Amino acid sequence: MPIVDVSPGVSIAYECFGDPGDPPVLLVMGFGAQMIAWHEDFCRALAERGRFVIRYDNRDSGLSTRFDDRPVDISQFIAAVSSGDIPSALAMVPYGLQDMADDGLGLLAALGIERAHVVGASMGGMIAQTMAITQPERVLTLTSMMSSTGESEYGRPSPEAQAALFSPKPPDREGYIAAADRELVWASKRYGDPAAVRKLAADSYDRAYYPAGVGRQLGAMILSGSRADALRELRVPTLVIHGLDDTLIDVSGGQRTADLVPGAKLLLVPDMGHDRPRELWPVLIDAVGAHTS
């Protein structure tokens, strides 16, 4: 697995699919997930559409740089945010979404790619939006999938989904894999696949088990603030994709994103939750393929 330095002290692990001469598509993963959550078959199918596909591990996940010297206690962080003690919360977190966006753009630069189509899912959608907002000249098109705008009143999780997201997972491999079943609460109701969820958990555990990173990623996501004003000024061609079954980031997050970005296209996908079930890959790949043409 290639790893490249993207800035002083930060190295990013990545993998490419397809012909480097084809239009580049950067896939940005979400909170606590490794790049393998962009399934290899999904990446290859998109590459077969004539795209040079790049997936990568965000900082503090997978094989990319870990910020072990800045531990974040999630319960203390949430308590600080909930009480309105934002200065204390900010002091706990060593980086923000802008830093994570710079990682992705730094990866492109390291690969010699000046401009790319950027596709982000969940927190990855927030990172992708930040790339497009701060360096629009580097982003050919933006696809924001199952994401939101940073405004607290949009894209709120259901109580059940939020509880599952913040429930600690057992440290042993067997327990970790079994606990992945909790994620079915936000999976597509029609296509939710316990076997697929457990396999991804097993593969992720074996590749790079690292629960310490999620606290810092959570802090970066929560403290990023609203992107509403900046999205209103965005002039990058934008596609917003959201599942109608999403309980982790309510569909209002996608609708609000599309409402704010001038000229944005909105694709609401029936039977899709906060996941990308294989049965819906044709819909997603067709949409991304058309948007990045």
Residue, then its C-alpha position, 0 to 999 in steps of 0.5 A: m500500500p503506497i504512503v506519501d507525505v502530503s505535509p510536514g508530519v502527515s503521511i497519507a495511505y492511498e490506492c489507485f484504480g484505472d488509467p492515470g490518463d483518465p479524469p481523476v476522481l478522489l474518493v473521501m471516506g467518512f468518520g472512523a472509516q478506512m478507505i476500504a469502506w469504498h469497496e474495491d469492486f465499487c472503485r473498479a466499476l467506476a474506473e471502468r467508466g473511464r475514471f482514474v479512481i483514488r481512495y485514501d485513508n484520512r488522517d487518524s484512520g487506516l495506515s495514515t498518520r496518527f496523532d497519538d500525542r493528542p488523545v481525546d476523551i469522547s465523553q469529555f469532549i461531548a460534555a464540553v460541547s453540550s455545555g457550551d464550553i467551546p474553548s475547552a472543546l477546541a483545546m482538545v482537538p488538534y486539527g479541523l476539517q480544513d486540515m483533513a481537506d488539505d490532506g486530500l488536496g496534498l495527496l493529489a499534488a503528490l500524485g501530480i494531479e492539479r485538478a480532480h473530481v471529488v466525491g465525499a461520503s458522510m464526514g467525507g462529504m464535509i471534507a469534500q465541501t471544504m476542499a471545494i470551498t477553499q480551493p475551488e480551482r482544484v476541484l473539477t466537480l463536487t459530489s456530496m453523498m449522505s452528508s450535510t452543511g454543518e448546521s445543527e438543525y439539518g441532517r440530525p441523526s435519530p436517537e437510535a443511530q446516534a447511540a449506536l455511533f457513540s457506543p464503544k466497541p469491544p477491543d477484541r476481534e470477535g467482539y468488534i466484529a459482532a458489535a458491527d451489527r449495531e450499524l444496521v440501524w442506519a443501513s438501507k432497510r431493504y438491502g441491509d446485509p449483516a454479513a457484509v457489515r461484519k466482513l468490513a468490520a473484520d477487514s478493518y480490524d485486521r488492516a488497522y484497528y485504531p479506535a483512538g483516532v475517532g475522538r479527534q475526527l469527531g472533534a474536527m467534524i463537530l467544531s467545523g461549524s456551518r458551511a452555509d454561507a460559503l456553500r451559497e457562494l460555491r460555483v463548483p458543479t455539485l451533485v448531492i446524493h442522499g438516501l431516503d432511509d438514512t437515519l444517521i444523517d437525515v435526508s434534510g442534510g442533503q436537501r439543505t446542501a443542494d438548496l444552498v449550492p447554486g445550480a446543485k443537482l439533488l439525487l434522492v435514492p429510495d431504499m438507501g440508508h447511510d451506506r452504499p449497498r451493492e444493489l444500488w451501485p449501478v445508480l450511484i456509479d451512473a450518477v457519479g459517472a455522468h456528473t464527472s463526464 
